[in-house]
Amino acid sequence: MTPSAVSGPGARLALAAGDPNGIGPEIALKALAALDAGQRDRITVFGPGAVLQRAAAVCELSALWPQLRHVEAGALPETAAVPGRIDAAAGASAVASATAALQACRAGDFDAVIACPHHETAIHQAGIAFSGYPSLVARVCGVPEDDVFLLLVGGGLRIVHVTLHESVRTALDRLTPELVQKAVRAGVRACAVLGVHAPSVAVFGINPHASEGTLFGPEDQQIVVPAMEVLRAEGYRVEGPDGADMVLSQRKHDLYVAMLHDQGHIPIKLLAPHAASALSIGGDALLSSVGHGSAMDIAGRGIADPTALLRTIALLSGAAQPRTTPA
């Protein structure tokens, strides 16, 4: 994946509405209302029109709706459109909207996709295999799930996750030097898309203190150390494995690599609890979601905060379209 040029700030963005019964449609409308007309004109909303119009009314933005670029996607039966309800049809709608946006991005119509929050229970109720947006990006792009990773950006940190939504036991079983290498390479390519070239990379250990040699287990010596040797030979500026707590306290690297979900999520959520962006990297379409959930408890009330979505729009407004190139 290498970035192709986009002329100046203001990349063409496809904005998927997320779970139609969550706050996604509301924050989509609020975020678009906060932008100037030129910025809005480079963003197209993908989602069920009836739900988006309802959200516009709830947020007192009905006058904005006719001005927006919109692609009908994720059709939802009227009986299933109930704010705050966890519903299989709503889960299917979120996946359909994001899929349509990704397909349009891969076709060259957009430079990146932003997806509003989904609800995993609703998606699973719909019978759709799904473990977060990275798995969807992999499926739409036709690459193995192990080739797509989550990069969280927020609070001054960029953290890519080698494993994600799975038990610690399963994650440990899947960790290999090759998987660590893939995550680092994907993270470095994503940094280039975001304007950070040749980043310095800190790789967390698997065990506390990166195992203190082998005092706390052999995993770091068996998995992470060999990965670092290969990456250094390829010219990457990588350090590690080191204890996550120590490395994060130094705050001197451009990119961090977490072995497990909580290693990467906790520092981001502490520093940017409602303002993080979650990028799915490694496919030939760049997708970012926001670092918070669908907030079913406040959906339909018009009080949802679009700050994280606005930060994500700003993050990707100068993004270059990632393209897959031969290794």
Solvent accessible surface area in square Angstrom, and as a share of the most:
residue,aa,sasa,rsa
1,M,18,0.08
2,T,71,0.41
3,P,54,0.34
4,S,51,0.33
5,A,104,0.81
6,V,35,0.20
7,S,107,0.69
8,G,44,0.43
9,P,121,0.76
10,G,16,0.16
11,A,2,0.02
12,R,90,0.33
13,L,2,0.01
14,A,0,0.00
15,L,1,0.01
16,A,1,0.00
17,A,0,0.00
18,G,1,0.01
19,D,0,0.00
20,P,1,0.00
21,N,1,0.00
22,G,3,0.03
23,I,7,0.04
24,G,0,0.00
25,P,2,0.01
26,E,7,0.03
27,I,0,0.00
28,A,0,0.00
29,L,0,0.00
30,K,46,0.20
31,A,0,0.00
32,L,2,0.01
33,A,39,0.30
34,A,68,0.52
35,L,21,0.11
36,D,86,0.45
37,A,69,0.54
38,G,50,0.48
39,Q,87,0.39
40,R,41,0.15
41,D,78,0.41
42,R,87,0.32
43,I,7,0.04
44,T,13,0.08
45,V,1,0.00
46,F,7,0.03
47,G,0,0.00
48,P,6,0.04
49,G,5,0.05
50,A,80,0.62
51,V,6,0.03
52,L,0,0.00
53,Q,92,0.41
54,R,75,0.27
55,A,4,0.03
56,A,1,0.00
57,A,59,0.46
58,V,56,0.32
59,C,18,0.11
60,E,156,0.70
61,L,38,0.19
62,S,64,0.41
63,A,86,0.67
64,L,16,0.08
65,W,44,0.16
66,P,108,0.68
67,Q,117,0.52
68,L,22,0.11
69,R,123,0.45
70,H,58,0.26
71,V,59,0.34
72,E,108,0.49
73,A,11,0.09
74,G,10,0.09
75,A,87,0.67
76,L,28,0.14
77,P,77,0.48
78,E,158,0.71
79,T,115,0.67
80,A,8,0.06
81,A,23,0.18
82,V,55,0.31
83,P,51,0.32
84,G,28,0.27
85,R,106,0.39
86,I,75,0.38
87,D,28,0.14
88,A,36,0.28
89,A,31,0.24
90,A,0,0.00
91,G,0,0.00
92,A,39,0.30
93,S,2,0.02
94,A,1,0.01
95,V,14,0.08
96,A,43,0.33
97,S,0,0.00
98,A,0,0.00
99,T,31,0.18
100,A,29,0.22
101,A,0,0.00
102,L,0,0.00
103,Q,104,0.46
104,A,18,0.14
105,C,0,0.00
106,R,95,0.35
107,A,77,0.60
108,G,25,0.24
109,D,80,0.41
110,F,23,0.10
111,D,6,0.03
112,A,0,0.00
113,V,0,0.00
114,I,2,0.01
115,A,0,0.00
116,C,0,0.00
117,P,5,0.03
118,H,37,0.17
119,H,39,0.18
120,E,58,0.26
121,T,67,0.39
122,A,0,0.00
123,I,1,0.00
124,H,99,0.44
125,Q,105,0.47
126,A,36,0.28
127,G,68,0.66
128,I,44,0.23
129,A,79,0.61
130,F,10,0.04
131,S,45,0.29
132,G,2,0.02
133,Y,7,0.03
134,P,12,0.08
135,S,5,0.03
136,L,3,0.01
137,V,0,0.00
138,A,0,0.00
139,R,111,0.40
140,V,23,0.13
141,C,10,0.06
142,G,67,0.65
143,V,48,0.28
144,P,85,0.53
145,E,102,0.46
146,D,59,0.30
147,D,40,0.21
148,V,9,0.05
149,F,8,0.03
150,L,12,0.06
151,L,0,0.00
152,L,3,0.02
153,V,23,0.13
154,G,9,0.09
155,G,33,0.32
156,G,72,0.69
157,L,4,0.02
158,R,62,0.23
159,I,0,0.00
160,V,0,0.00
161,H,2,0.01
162,V,4,0.02
163,T,3,0.02
164,L,24,0.12
165,H,84,0.38
166,E,56,0.25
167,S,64,0.41
168,V,91,0.53
169,R,191,0.70
170,T,62,0.36
171,A,3,0.02
172,L,68,0.34
173,D,114,0.59
174,R,83,0.30
175,L,7,0.03
176,T,52,0.30
177,P,30,0.19
178,E,103,0.46
179,L,9,0.05
180,V,0,0.00
181,Q,16,0.07
182,K,78,0.33
183,A,0,0.00
184,V,0,0.00
185,R,58,0.21
186,A,1,0.01
187,G,0,0.00
188,V,23,0.13
189,R,73,0.27
190,A,1,0.01
191,C,0,0.00
192,A,22,0.17
193,V,6,0.04
194,L,37,0.18
195,G,52,0.50
196,V,32,0.18
197,H,127,0.57
198,A,70,0.55
199,P,4,0.02
200,S,18,0.12
201,V,1,0.00
202,A,1,0.01
203,V,0,0.00
204,F,0,0.00
205,G,1,0.01
206,I,11,0.06
207,N,29,0.15
208,P,95,0.60
209,H,100,0.45
210,A,12,0.10
211,S,0,0.00
212,E,88,0.39
213,G,41,0.40
214,T,85,0.49
215,L,135,0.67
216,F,96,0.40
217,G,16,0.16
218,P,59,0.37
219,E,53,0.24
220,D,0,0.00
221,Q,84,0.37
222,Q,113,0.50
223,I,21,0.11
224,V,0,0.00
225,V,38,0.22
226,P,43,0.27
227,A,0,0.00
228,M,1,0.00
229,E,107,0.48
230,V,62,0.36
231,L,0,0.00
232,R,110,0.40
233,A,92,0.71
234,E,89,0.40
235,G,62,0.59
236,Y,53,0.20
237,R,137,0.50
238,V,9,0.05
239,E,83,0.37
240,G,16,0.16
241,P,22,0.14
242,D,45,0.23
243,G,8,0.07
244,A,20,0.15
245,D,99,0.52
246,M,86,0.38
247,V,3,0.02
248,L,30,0.15
249,S,88,0.56
250,Q,87,0.39
251,R,115,0.42
252,K,126,0.53
253,H,23,0.10
254,D,47,0.24
255,L,0,0.00
256,Y,2,0.01
257,V,0,0.00
258,A,0,0.00
259,M,0,0.00
260,L,32,0.16
261,H,52,0.23
262,D,81,0.42
263,Q,41,0.18
264,G,0,0.00
265,H,23,0.10
266,I,93,0.47
267,P,20,0.12
268,I,0,0.00
269,K,75,0.32
270,L,137,0.68
271,L,90,0.45
272,A,8,0.07
273,P,69,0.43
274,H,125,0.56
275,A,20,0.16
276,A,0,0.00
277,S,4,0.02
278,A,8,0.06
279,L,1,0.00
280,S,1,0.01
281,I,1,0.01
282,G,15,0.15
283,G,1,0.01
284,D,29,0.15
285,A,1,0.01
286,L,3,0.02
287,L,0,0.00
288,S,0,0.00
289,S,12,0.08
290,V,8,0.05
291,G,8,0.08
292,H,43,0.19
293,G,45,0.44
294,S,6,0.04
295,A,34,0.26
296,M,29,0.13
297,D,120,0.62
298,I,42,0.21
299,A,12,0.09
300,G,27,0.26
301,R,149,0.54
302,G,15,0.15
303,I,97,0.49
304,A,1,0.01
305,D,85,0.44
306,P,24,0.15
307,T,51,0.30
308,A,0,0.00
309,L,0,0.00
310,L,50,0.25
311,R,136,0.50
312,T,0,0.00
313,I,7,0.04
314,A,72,0.56
315,L,51,0.26
316,L,0,0.00
317,S,25,0.16
318,G,49,0.47
319,A,1,0.00
320,A,14,0.11
321,Q,4,0.02
322,P,0,0.00
323,R,91,0.33
324,T,97,0.56
325,T,60,0.35
326,P,129,0.81
327,A,155,1.20
